[in-house]
Amino acid sequence: MDVRVALDIVPMEAGHGGTGSGIWTYTENLLRELDRQATPGVEILVLARRPQRDKLQAQFRRLKFVGVAWPRKGILARLLWVQVVLPLLCLFRRVDVLHKLATETPLWCPARRITTLHDFYYEFLFEHTAPEKIRWHEKLEYAYFRFVTGICFRKSARLIAVSDETRKEALRRYPGAAGRLVVIHHGVPPSTSGQLPSEVYPPPSASQPFRFLYPAKFMAHKGQLSAVAALEALQVQYPELLQRIQVAFRGYGNDNDYERRLRERVAASPAARHMCFVAYEKMKTGSELYAGFQGILFLTCYEGFGLPVTEAQAAGVAVICSDLPVLHEVAEGAALFVAPADPAAVAGAMRRLVENPAVYADLVAKGRRNSLRFTWENAARQTLDVYGQVDAPAAGPAAAAPLGRET
């Protein structure tokens, strides 16, 4: 019997964030692989706003795009779409399985629901920020996402966590989800080179700059200010070494106030000439994003997966990142882990990477091998397995067969 699956991308903006923005990167690559792997017994509808449909549908052969006239922005419009229009559209289209690619799902829906959990950012924000520093629109967004996240955990037949750490956090916050959580890691762009890592990006000579990319959205928890402090520490401790280092910040401006403060801090820094901002635009491939850089800095305070780490590893770029459990999970030892709030520790890791070619070459080689664990092909295949489980006649948390790394 055929299964009709609907994926909802109406609340998203195609390309909004570009390569390196987690949820859209996940969506774009998952759609591409589902299009390759979908069998005749599985019909996949992609619910998209009409401009999205017009941009995307020519790229796919098997996926069917359904154009919807709907605004993207605004919590009220989003709430009306998810809770009213979407379930009615599923009813009208006779959808068997609805896959929400972020943490929103209808309170009522005739289709069985699957939700992908990327992180618990708003919970993290409110638990680690003084109340007076939380802006009114963040409070409104938190109230909305707290409401819809609760619905997801009550109503979803399956919850796809993008990392084991996200699964653990989900169980701490919603213990009733045990039995419905499955871990499906993100993928990384496939390598286009058959050369050894040390031959792809050899360590620069002492006369060449060592270029670090900081690939993250401009948001306070992403930690760009920690990189500025680390360069200033290098300025004091190892001024000759700093002459070889350049750091380029690239990110989408999610938080305009934070981006303004970051730019002002960089401009006023004694190490300002060793930092720059590169234009943010849609990249064709992950390799294009990391080309020309020898290392990345990723001093984030919170992540659900950490795509820049695995993307950089796949591109043959050495990684310095925060000492977070989730980044240990995805990097698996192929990175230099630091406390982001310790400028001296970050500076020490940069010094170690720049001054020691053996450390650099070892990290690049280990990173390339580690990145082979993550493919969008595997992510799509496991997602299709989840569709089959949920649509099975006896489907349900208790009856579904074990899948992958399930609780």
C-alpha positions as CSV (number, residue, x, y, z in Angstrom):
1,M,0.0,0.0,0.0
2,D,1.4,3.4,-1.0
3,V,2.4,5.9,1.7
4,R,1.9,9.6,1.3
5,V,4.4,11.7,3.3
6,A,4.3,15.5,3.5
7,L,7.3,17.6,4.5
8,D,6.4,21.1,5.6
9,I,8.9,23.8,4.7
10,V,6.4,26.7,4.6
11,P,7.8,28.4,7.7
12,M,11.3,28.4,6.2
13,E,13.0,30.6,3.6
14,A,14.8,28.7,0.9
15,G,18.5,29.7,1.2
16,H,17.8,31.8,4.3
17,G,21.0,31.3,6.1
18,G,22.8,29.7,3.2
19,T,25.4,27.0,3.6
20,G,26.3,26.7,7.3
21,S,22.8,27.5,8.6
22,G,21.8,24.3,10.3
23,I,18.1,23.8,9.8
24,W,18.1,24.9,6.2
25,T,21.2,22.9,5.4
26,Y,19.5,19.9,6.9
27,T,16.3,20.5,4.9
28,E,18.0,21.1,1.6
29,N,20.2,18.0,1.8
30,L,17.5,15.8,3.2
31,L,15.2,16.7,0.3
32,R,17.9,16.1,-2.2
33,E,18.6,12.6,-0.8
34,L,15.0,11.7,-0.4
35,D,14.5,12.6,-4.0
36,R,17.2,10.1,-4.9
37,Q,16.1,7.3,-2.6
38,A,12.3,7.4,-2.6
39,T,10.8,4.2,-3.8
40,P,7.6,3.9,-5.9
41,G,5.6,3.0,-2.8
42,V,6.4,6.3,-1.0
43,E,4.9,9.5,-2.4
44,I,6.6,12.6,-0.9
45,L,4.9,16.0,-1.0
46,V,6.8,19.1,-0.1
47,L,4.6,21.8,1.2
48,A,6.2,25.1,0.3
49,R,5.3,28.7,-0.2
50,R,4.9,29.5,-3.9
51,P,8.2,31.4,-4.3
52,Q,10.0,28.4,-2.6
53,R,8.3,26.0,-5.0
54,D,9.3,28.0,-8.0
55,K,12.9,28.0,-6.9
56,L,13.2,24.4,-5.9
57,Q,10.9,22.1,-7.8
58,A,13.0,22.1,-11.0
59,Q,15.9,20.5,-9.0
60,F,13.9,17.4,-8.1
61,R,12.5,14.5,-10.0
62,R,10.5,12.4,-7.6
63,L,9.4,14.9,-4.9
64,K,6.1,16.7,-5.6
65,F,5.9,20.3,-4.6
66,V,2.6,21.8,-3.4
67,G,2.6,25.6,-3.6
68,V,1.0,27.5,-0.7
69,A,0.1,31.2,-0.5
70,W,1.3,32.1,3.0
71,P,3.5,34.7,4.7
72,R,6.7,33.4,6.3
73,K,7.2,35.9,9.1
74,G,5.2,36.5,12.2
75,I,4.3,34.2,15.1
76,L,0.5,34.6,14.6
77,A,0.8,33.7,10.9
78,R,3.0,30.7,11.8
79,L,0.6,29.6,14.6
80,L,-2.4,29.8,12.2
81,W,-0.5,27.8,9.6
82,V,0.7,25.0,11.8
83,Q,-2.4,24.6,14.0
84,V,-5.2,25.2,11.4
85,V,-4.3,25.3,7.8
86,L,-1.6,22.6,7.8
87,P,-3.8,19.9,9.4
88,L,-6.7,20.8,7.0
89,L,-4.3,20.5,4.0
90,C,-3.1,17.1,5.3
91,L,-6.8,16.0,5.5
92,F,-7.5,17.4,2.0
93,R,-4.4,15.8,0.5
94,R,-4.9,12.5,2.4
95,V,-1.5,12.6,3.9
96,D,-0.5,9.5,5.9
97,V,2.7,10.9,7.6
98,L,3.6,14.5,8.3
99,H,7.2,15.3,8.9
100,K,7.9,18.6,10.5
101,L,11.6,19.5,9.9
102,A,11.7,21.7,13.0
103,T,10.1,21.7,16.5
104,E,6.5,22.5,15.5
105,T,3.6,20.2,14.9
106,P,-0.3,20.6,15.0
107,L,-2.2,19.8,18.1
108,W,-4.6,17.9,15.8
109,C,-3.8,16.3,12.5
110,P,-5.2,13.3,10.6
111,A,-1.7,12.3,9.7
112,R,0.8,10.5,12.0
113,R,3.5,13.0,12.9
114,I,7.3,13.0,12.9
115,T,9.3,15.9,14.3
116,T,13.0,16.6,13.9
117,L,14.6,18.1,17.1
118,H,17.6,20.3,16.3
119,D,18.2,21.8,19.8
120,F,16.5,23.5,22.7
121,Y,17.9,27.0,22.1
122,Y,15.2,29.1,23.7
123,E,15.3,26.9,26.8
124,F,19.1,27.4,26.9
125,L,18.7,31.2,26.4
126,F,16.3,31.6,29.3
127,E,18.2,29.3,31.6
128,H,21.5,31.1,31.0
129,T,20.5,34.7,30.6
130,A,19.6,37.3,33.3
131,P,15.8,38.0,32.9
132,E,16.4,41.8,32.4
133,K,18.7,41.0,29.4
134,I,16.1,39.0,27.6
135,R,14.3,41.2,25.0
136,W,10.6,41.3,24.6
137,H,10.6,39.6,21.2
138,E,12.7,36.7,22.6
139,K,10.2,36.3,25.4
140,L,7.4,36.1,22.9
141,E,9.3,33.6,20.8
142,Y,10.1,31.5,23.8
143,A,6.5,31.4,24.9
144,Y,5.5,30.3,21.4
145,F,8.2,27.6,21.0
146,R,7.6,26.3,24.6
147,F,3.9,25.8,23.6
148,V,4.6,24.1,20.3
149,T,7.5,22.0,21.7
150,G,5.1,20.6,24.3
151,I,2.7,19.7,21.5
152,C,5.5,18.0,19.6
153,F,6.4,15.8,22.5
154,R,2.8,14.9,23.2
155,K,1.7,14.2,19.6
156,S,4.6,13.0,17.6
157,A,4.8,9.3,16.9
158,R,8.5,9.7,16.3
159,L,11.0,12.4,17.3
160,I,14.3,12.5,15.3
161,A,17.2,13.9,17.4
162,V,20.1,15.1,15.4
163,S,22.7,14.0,18.0
164,D,22.8,11.7,21.0
165,E,23.3,14.8,23.2
166,T,20.1,16.3,21.9
167,R,18.3,13.0,22.6
168,K,19.6,13.0,26.2
169,E,18.5,16.6,26.6
170,A,15.1,15.7,25.2
171,L,14.7,12.9,27.8
172,R,15.7,15.2,30.6
173,R,13.1,17.7,29.6
174,Y,10.4,15.3,28.4
175,P,11.0,11.8,30.0
176,G,7.7,10.7,28.5
177,A,9.3,10.6,25.1
178,A,11.3,7.5,25.9
179,G,10.6,4.9,23.2
180,R,9.8,7.5,20.5
181,L,13.3,9.1,20.1
182,V,15.7,8.1,17.4
183,V,19.1,9.6,16.6
184,I,19.8,10.4,13.0
185,H,23.0,12.5,12.5
186,H,23.4,15.1,9.9
187,G,25.6,14.5,6.9
188,V,28.4,16.5,5.4
189,P,29.2,17.5,1.9
190,P,31.0,14.6,0.1
191,S,34.7,15.0,-0.5
192,T,35.5,15.9,-4.1
193,S,39.2,15.0,-3.8
194,G,40.8,11.6,-3.7
195,Q,44.1,13.1,-2.4
196,L,45.4,12.6,1.1
197,P,44.4,15.4,3.5
198,S,48.0,16.7,3.9
199,E,48.1,17.0,0.1
200,V,44.8,18.9,-0.1
201,Y,45.6,21.6,2.4
202,P,49.3,21.5,3.4
203,P,50.2,23.6,6.4
204,P,51.4,27.0,5.3
205,S,55.0,27.9,5.6
206,A,56.2,30.4,8.3
207,S,56.1,33.2,5.7
208,Q,52.4,32.6,4.9
209,P,49.3,33.6,7.0
210,F,47.4,30.9,8.8
211,R,43.8,31.7,8.1
212,F,41.0,30.8,10.5
213,L,37.3,31.0,9.5
214,Y,34.7,31.6,12.2
215,P,31.5,30.1,10.5
216,A,28.6,30.9,12.7
217,K,25.5,33.1,12.9
218,F,25.8,36.4,14.7
219,M,24.3,35.4,18.0
220,A,25.7,35.9,21.5
221,H,25.9,32.2,22.3
222,K,27.9,31.5,19.2
223,G,31.0,32.9,20.9
224,Q,32.7,35.2,18.3
225,L,33.7,37.6,21.1
226,S,35.7,34.8,22.6
227,A,37.8,34.7,19.4
228,V,38.4,38.4,19.7
229,A,39.6,38.0,23.3
230,A,41.9,35.1,22.2
231,L,43.6,37.2,19.6
232,E,44.1,39.9,22.1
233,A,45.7,37.4,24.4
234,L,48.0,36.4,21.6
235,Q,48.8,40.0,21.1
236,V,50.1,40.2,24.6
237,Q,51.8,36.8,24.9
238,Y,53.0,35.9,21.4
239,P,53.0,39.1,19.3
240,E,55.3,37.6,16.6
241,L,53.0,34.6,16.2
242,L,50.0,36.9,15.8
243,Q,51.5,38.4,12.7
244,R,50.9,35.1,10.9
245,I,47.2,34.8,12.0
246,Q,44.1,36.0,10.3
247,V,40.5,35.4,11.5
248,A,37.5,35.9,9.2
249,F,34.0,36.1,10.7
250,R,31.2,34.9,8.4
251,G,27.6,34.6,9.5
252,Y,24.0,35.5,9.0
253,G,22.9,38.5,11.0
254,N,20.3,36.8,13.3
255,D,20.9,39.3,16.1
256,N,21.6,42.7,14.7
257,D,22.5,44.2,18.1
258,Y,25.0,41.5,18.8
259,E,26.6,41.9,15.4
260,R,26.9,45.6,15.9
261,R,28.6,45.1,19.3
262,L,30.9,42.5,17.7
263,R,31.9,44.8,14.9
264,E,32.6,47.7,17.3
265,R,34.7,45.4,19.5
266,V,36.7,44.2,16.5
267,A,37.3,47.8,15.3
268,A,38.5,48.9,18.7
269,S,40.7,45.9,19.4
270,P,44.5,46.2,19.4
271,A,44.4,43.0,17.2
272,A,41.9,44.5,14.8
273,R,44.1,44.2,11.7
274,H,44.2,40.4,12.2
275,M,40.4,40.2,12.0
276,C,37.9,40.8,9.2
277,F,34.3,40.1,8.2
278,V,33.6,38.3,4.9
279,A,30.5,38.7,2.9
280,Y,27.6,36.4,3.7
281,E,26.1,34.8,0.6
282,K,24.8,31.5,-0.5
283,M,27.6,29.0,-1.3
284,K,27.2,26.2,-3.8
285,T,29.1,23.7,-1.7
286,G,30.7,23.3,1.7
287,S,34.1,23.0,0.1
288,E,33.6,26.4,-1.4
289,L,32.8,27.9,2.0
290,Y,36.0,26.5,3.6
291,A,38.4,26.9,0.7
292,G,41.5,29.0,1.5
293,F,41.3,28.5,5.2
294,Q,43.6,26.2,7.3
295,G,41.5,26.2,10.5
296,I,38.1,27.1,12.0
297,L,37.3,28.5,15.3
298,F,33.9,27.5,16.8
299,L,33.7,28.7,20.4
300,T,30.0,28.2,20.8
301,C,28.3,27.8,24.2
302,Y,25.4,25.6,22.9
303,E,24.7,23.4,19.9
304,G,22.4,20.6,18.9
305,F,24.8,19.1,16.5
306,G,27.6,21.5,15.3
307,L,27.6,21.3,11.5
308,P,30.6,23.6,11.0
309,V,32.8,21.1,12.8
310,T,32.0,18.1,10.5
311,E,31.8,20.3,7.4
312,A,35.3,21.7,8.1
313,Q,36.7,18.2,8.7
314,A,35.3,17.0,5.4
315,A,36.9,20.0,3.7
316,G,40.3,19.2,5.2
317,V,40.3,22.1,7.6
318,A,41.6,21.8,11.2
319,V,39.1,22.5,14.0
320,I,39.4,24.4,17.3
321,C,36.1,24.2,19.1
322,S,34.3,24.4,22.5
323,D,34.7,21.6,25.0
324,L,31.0,20.7,24.7
325,P,29.8,17.1,24.9
326,V,27.9,17.3,21.6
327,L,31.1,18.5,19.8
328,H,33.0,15.7,21.3
329,E,30.3,13.4,19.9
330,V,30.6,14.7,16.4
331,A,34.3,15.5,16.2
332,E,35.3,12.3,18.0
333,G,38.8,13.5,19.0
334,A,39.7,15.1,15.7
335,A,39.7,18.6,17.1
336,L,41.4,20.8,19.7
337,F,38.8,21.3,22.5
338,V,39.0,24.5,24.6
339,A,36.9,26.3,27.2
340,P,35.5,29.2,25.1
341,A,35.5,31.6,28.1
342,D,39.3,31.1,28.6
343,P,41.1,33.4,26.1
344,A,44.5,32.0,27.1
345,A,43.4,28.4,26.4
346,V,42.0,29.4,23.0
347,A,45.2,31.3,22.2
348,G,47.2,28.3,23.3
349,A,45.3,26.0,20.9
350,M,45.8,28.4,18.1
351,R,49.5,28.6,18.8
352,R,49.8,24.8,18.9
353,L,48.1,24.5,15.6
354,V,50.0,27.2,13.8
355,E,53.5,26.4,15.2
356,N,53.3,22.6,15.0
357,P,52.8,21.2,11.4
358,A,52.6,17.7,12.8
359,V,49.7,18.6,15.0
360,Y,48.0,20.4,12.1
361,A,48.5,17.4,9.7
362,D,47.3,14.9,12.3
363,L,44.1,16.9,13.0
364,V,43.3,17.3,9.3
365,A,43.8,13.6,8.6
366,K,41.8,12.5,11.6
367,G,39.1,15.0,10.7
368,R,38.7,13.7,7.2
369,R,38.4,10.1,8.4
370,N,35.9,11.2,11.1
371,S,33.7,13.0,8.6
372,L,33.2,9.8,6.7
373,R,30.8,8.7,9.5
374,F,28.3,11.4,8.4
375,T,26.5,11.3,5.1
376,W,23.2,12.8,3.9
377,E,22.6,9.5,2.1
378,N,22.5,7.6,5.4
379,A,20.4,10.4,7.0
380,A,17.8,10.1,4.3
381,R,17.8,6.3,4.4
382,Q,17.2,6.2,8.1
383,T,14.5,8.9,7.8
384,L,12.7,6.7,5.2
385,D,12.9,3.8,7.7
386,V,11.2,6.1,10.2
387,Y,8.4,6.8,7.7
388,G,7.9,3.1,7.2
389,Q,7.7,2.4,10.9
390,V,5.3,5.2,11.7
391,D,3.0,4.1,8.8
392,A,3.0,0.4,9.8
393,P,-0.5,-0.9,10.7
394,A,0.6,-1.5,14.3
395,A,2.7,1.6,14.5
396,G,3.1,3.5,17.8
397,P,5.7,4.0,20.4
398,A,5.3,0.6,21.9
399,A,4.8,-1.4,18.8
400,A,7.4,0.0,16.5
401,A,10.5,-2.1,15.8
402,P,13.8,-0.8,17.1
403,L,15.5,1.5,14.7
404,G,19.1,2.8,14.8
405,R,20.1,4.3,18.1
406,E,16.7,4.5,19.8
407,T,16.0,4.9,23.5
